[in-house]
Amino acid sequence: MENFPDVAVLGAGVIGASWAALLLAAGRDVSLYDPAEGAERTVREYVKNAWPTLEQLGLVVVNAPGELRFHSTAAKAVEKADFIQESVPERLLLKHELYSVIEPALKSGAIVATSASGLRLSELQAGWRDPARFILGHPFNPPHLIPLVEIMGNDRTARGVVESAEQFYRSLGKTTIRVNREVPGHVANRLQAALWREAIYLMTIGAASVEDIDTAIWAGPGLRWAAMGPTMLFHLGAGEQGLAAFCERYADSFHRWWDDLGSVRLDPSTIARLVAGVGAEAGTRTRAELCRTRDELILAMLKATGPRRQS
């Protein structure tokens, strides 16, 4: 397994800063580039705040933290890096411009992974002369806390690159999945988009309030989904006969529900209702308080379940 001791992070927004914290905790040296004013101060503060969580999750290795270096150009940041995590804003032309700058500066054998959540791998590859060592490595926000990384290569990806990236992410404590076919939004974002669409539809027809719809998730199936995925849970829920019996028993019900699922758009009226609803749900709690509650609950769940082994 390749160790990738020197890593570059391009982009110091929430995603990039979170990646930097995780990588430093894993003992990697991190070279970071972001042209925004105050980026270094913001990242160092983010790492400081994230460190207690990383320690509680057991993700801080003995020789951590690695060295955090900031560079004035993207080319300088990547020139010694074994692995590059690109997390610049989700604008295709901006990413293409960045790739044209860093490609000549990459060391031999370096892997570049993009955190892109909505852009397709094939359209991102168009920004490279040779995209053989460029892959999708999409995390869930914040990367230092949420384990998932979606990995994808294709027929233009060199042999072994996806596997090397997979091993690297797992060495950081990440849980990886393979995206085998290019679809907008990859896998996890599509799943949460499907759920949110129906949540919005239920609000628009007056079936329940925004707060009660959110409650229906976190107090109901969301607890089970934190343990296992829906297909395995339905398999277990059918008793000894398993998923085949579940499908036979509930096929008609699911067909009726699926036929009745709604289609919505985020138009100004719908957005206004959602904003009002989430405001009522938040009450007097500030955003910082809500984020702290979210992170504490996720941390508690991760500590309770422990690491999950991947084959």
C-alpha positions in Angstrom: 0.0 0.0 0.0 1.3 3.4 -1.0 1.7 5.8 2.0 1.5 9.1 0.1 3.4 11.0 2.9 3.1 14.4 1.2 -0.3 15.7 0.2 -1.6 18.9 -1.4 -5.0 20.4 -0.8 -6.2 22.9 -3.5 -9.0 25.1 -2.2 -9.4 26.1 1.5 -13.1 26.4 1.8 -15.0 24.2 4.3 -14.2 21.0 2.3 -10.6 21.8 1.8 -10.0 22.9 5.4 -11.6 19.8 6.7 -9.5 17.6 4.4 -6.4 19.4 5.7 -7.3 18.7 9.3 -7.9 15.0 8.6 -4.6 14.7 6.6 -2.6 16.4 9.3 -4.1 14.1 11.9 -3.0 11.2 9.9 0.6 12.5 10.0 0.8 13.7 6.4 2.5 16.8 5.4 0.0 19.1 3.7 0.7 21.8 1.1 -2.2 24.1 0.7 -3.2 26.7 -1.9 -6.1 29.1 -2.0 -5.9 32.6 -3.4 -8.5 34.0 -1.0 -7.3 36.6 1.5 -7.1 35.2 5.0 -7.1 31.6 3.9 -4.2 30.5 6.0 -5.7 32.0 9.2 -9.1 30.4 8.4 -7.6 26.9 7.8 -5.4 27.0 10.9 -8.4 28.0 13.0 -10.5 25.2 11.4 -7.8 22.6 12.2 -7.6 23.8 15.8 -11.3 23.5 16.2 -11.5 20.1 14.5 -8.6 18.5 16.4 -10.6 17.5 19.6 -13.1 15.6 17.4 -10.3 13.9 15.5 -8.7 12.8 18.8 -12.0 11.4 20.1 -12.4 9.4 16.9 -9.0 7.9 17.2 -7.8 9.5 13.9 -4.8 11.3 15.3 -1.6 9.2 14.8 1.4 9.3 17.1 3.5 11.5 14.9 0.7 14.0 14.1 0.2 16.7 13.2 2.1 16.7 9.9 3.5 20.0 8.6 1.0 22.5 7.1 2.5 24.7 4.4 0.8 27.4 2.4 1.9 28.4 -1.1 1.3 31.4 -3.3 0.6 29.3 -6.4 -1.1 26.0 -7.1 1.9 24.8 -9.1 4.2 25.3 -6.1 1.7 23.5 -3.8 1.6 20.3 -5.9 5.3 20.0 -7.0 6.3 17.6 -4.1 2.9 16.1 -3.5 2.2 12.4 -3.8 -1.6 12.9 -3.7 -3.6 16.0 -4.4 -7.1 16.6 -3.2 -8.7 19.3 -5.3 -11.6 21.1 -3.6 -12.0 24.4 -5.5 -15.5 25.8 -6.2 -17.8 23.8 -8.4 -17.3 25.7 -11.6 -16.1 23.7 -14.6 -14.0 26.4 -16.2 -12.3 27.3 -12.9 -11.4 23.6 -12.4 -10.1 23.3 -16.0 -7.9 26.4 -15.5 -6.5 25.0 -12.3 -5.7 21.6 -14.0 -3.9 23.3 -16.8 -1.7 25.1 -14.2 -0.9 22.1 -12.1 -0.5 19.3 -14.7 3.0 20.4 -15.8 4.1 20.7 -12.2 3.0 17.3 -10.9 5.7 14.8 -9.8 5.8 11.5 -11.6 3.2 9.0 -10.2 1.1 11.6 -8.3 -2.6 11.1 -8.1 -5.1 14.0 -8.3 -8.6 13.5 -6.8 -11.4 16.0 -7.1 -14.0 16.6 -4.4 -16.6 17.6 -7.0 -20.1 16.7 -6.0 -22.1 17.5 -9.1 -19.7 17.7 -12.0 -19.1 14.5 -14.1 -15.7 12.9 -14.2 -15.7 12.9 -18.1 -16.3 16.7 -18.3 -13.6 17.3 -15.7 -11.1 15.1 -17.6 -11.5 17.5 -20.5 -9.3 19.9 -18.6 -6.3 17.5 -18.8 -3.9 16.7 -21.5 -3.5 13.2 -19.9 -6.2 12.4 -17.2 -4.7 8.9 -16.5 -4.0 9.7 -12.8 -7.0 12.0 -12.2 -10.1 10.5 -10.4 -13.2 11.4 -8.5 -12.7 11.4 -4.7 -16.0 12.9 -3.5 -16.3 13.2 0.3 -19.3 14.1 2.4 -19.2 17.3 4.4 -17.3 17.7 6.7 -14.7 15.2 5.4 -12.9 15.0 8.8 -16.1 13.7 10.4 -18.2 11.9 7.8 -16.5 8.7 6.7 -17.8 8.3 3.1 -15.7 8.9 0.0 -17.1 8.1 -3.5 -14.4 7.0 -5.8 -14.6 6.8 -9.6 -12.3 6.2 -12.6 -13.1 5.2 -16.1 -11.5 3.9 -19.3 -9.2 6.9 -19.4 -7.9 6.2 -15.9 -4.6 4.3 -15.5 -4.6 0.8 -14.1 -4.2 0.7 -10.3 -4.9 4.4 -9.7 -8.4 3.9 -8.3 -7.1 1.0 -6.1 -4.2 3.1 -4.8 -6.6 6.0 -4.0 -9.0 3.6 -2.2 -6.2 2.3 0.0 -5.0 5.8 0.8 -8.5 7.0 1.8 -9.0 3.9 4.0 -5.7 4.6 5.7 -7.2 7.9 6.8 -10.2 6.1 8.3 -12.5 6.7 5.4 -15.2 4.4 4.1 -15.1 4.2 0.3 -17.5 3.1 -2.3 -17.0 2.7 -6.1 -19.1 4.6 -8.6 -19.2 2.3 -11.6 -21.3 4.4 -13.9 -21.2 8.2 -14.5 -24.4 9.8 -13.3 -25.1 13.4 -12.2 -24.6 13.7 -8.4 -22.8 10.3 -8.1 -24.6 8.0 -5.6 -25.1 9.5 -2.1 -26.1 12.9 -3.4 -28.8 11.4 -5.6 -30.2 9.4 -2.7 -30.5 12.4 -0.5 -31.9 14.5 -3.3 -34.6 11.9 -3.9 -35.5 11.9 -0.2 -35.5 15.7 0.0 -37.7 16.0 -3.1 -40.4 14.0 -1.4 -39.9 15.9 1.9 -40.5 19.1 0.0 -43.5 17.6 -1.8 -45.1 16.6 1.5 -44.6 20.1 2.7 -46.2 21.7 -0.4 -49.3 19.6 -0.2 -49.7 20.2 3.5 -49.1 16.7 4.7 -46.8 17.9 7.5 -44.6 20.8 8.6 -40.9 21.1 7.7 -40.1 20.4 11.4 -42.3 17.3 11.6 -40.9 16.0 8.3 -37.3 16.4 9.6 -38.4 14.7 12.8 -39.9 11.8 10.9 -36.4 11.2 9.5 -34.1 11.6 12.5 -36.5 9.9 14.9 -37.5 7.1 12.5 -35.7 5.6 9.6 -32.6 7.9 9.9 -31.6 6.0 13.1 -31.7 2.7 11.2 -29.9 4.1 8.2 -27.0 5.2 10.4 -26.5 1.5 11.1 -27.2 -0.2 7.7 -28.5 0.7 4.3 -32.2 0.4 3.3 -32.0 -2.9 1.4 -30.2 -4.7 4.2 -32.6 -3.3 6.7 -35.6 -4.5 4.7 -33.9 -7.9 4.4 -33.6 -8.1 8.2 -37.1 -6.8 8.7 -38.7 -9.7 6.9 -37.5 -12.3 9.4 -35.9 -15.6 8.4 -37.3 -15.5 4.9 -35.4 -12.3 4.1 -35.6 -9.8 1.3 -37.5 -12.1 -1.1 -40.3 -12.5 1.3 -40.3 -8.7 2.1 -40.6 -7.9 -1.6 -43.4 -10.3 -2.1 -45.3 -9.0 1.0 -44.9 -5.3 0.3 -44.5 -5.0 -3.5 -48.1 -3.7 -4.0 -47.7 -1.1 -1.2 -44.4 0.2 -2.6 -45.7 0.4 -6.1 -48.6 2.5 -4.8 -46.3 4.8 -2.9 -43.9 5.2 -5.8 -46.7 6.0 -8.1 -47.8 8.8 -5.7 -44.4 10.4 -5.2 -44.3 14.1 -6.0 -42.3 16.2 -8.4 -41.2 19.7 -7.1 -39.0 22.6 -8.1 -37.1 25.0 -5.9 -39.0 28.1 -7.1 -39.2 31.3 -5.0 -42.4 30.3 -3.3 -41.2 26.9 -2.3 -37.9 28.2 -1.1 -39.6 30.8 1.0 -41.8 28.1 2.7 -38.7 26.0 3.3 -36.8 28.9 4.8 -39.7 29.8 7.1 -40.1 26.1 8.1 -36.4 25.6 9.0 -36.5 28.9 10.9 -39.3 27.7 13.0 -37.5 24.4 13.6 -34.3 26.2 14.7 -36.1 28.5 17.0 -33.7 30.6 19.1 -30.7 28.4 18.4 -27.9 30.0 16.4 -26.3 28.3 13.4 -23.2 27.7 15.5 -25.3 26.0 18.2 -27.0 23.8 15.6 -23.7 22.9 14.0 -22.3 22.0 17.3 -25.3 19.8 18.2 -25.1 18.1 14.8 -21.4 17.3 15.1 -21.7 16.1 18.7 -24.5 13.7 17.7 -22.6 12.4 14.7 -19.4 12.0 16.9 -21.4 10.1 19.5 -22.8 7.7 16.8 -19.4 7.2 15.2 -17.8 6.4 18.6 -20.6 4.0 19.4 -20.4 2.1 16.2 -16.6 2.1 15.9 -14.6 1.6 12.7 -16.1 -0.7 10.1 -13.8 -3.0 8.3 -13.9 -3.0 4.5 -12.7 -5.9 2.4 
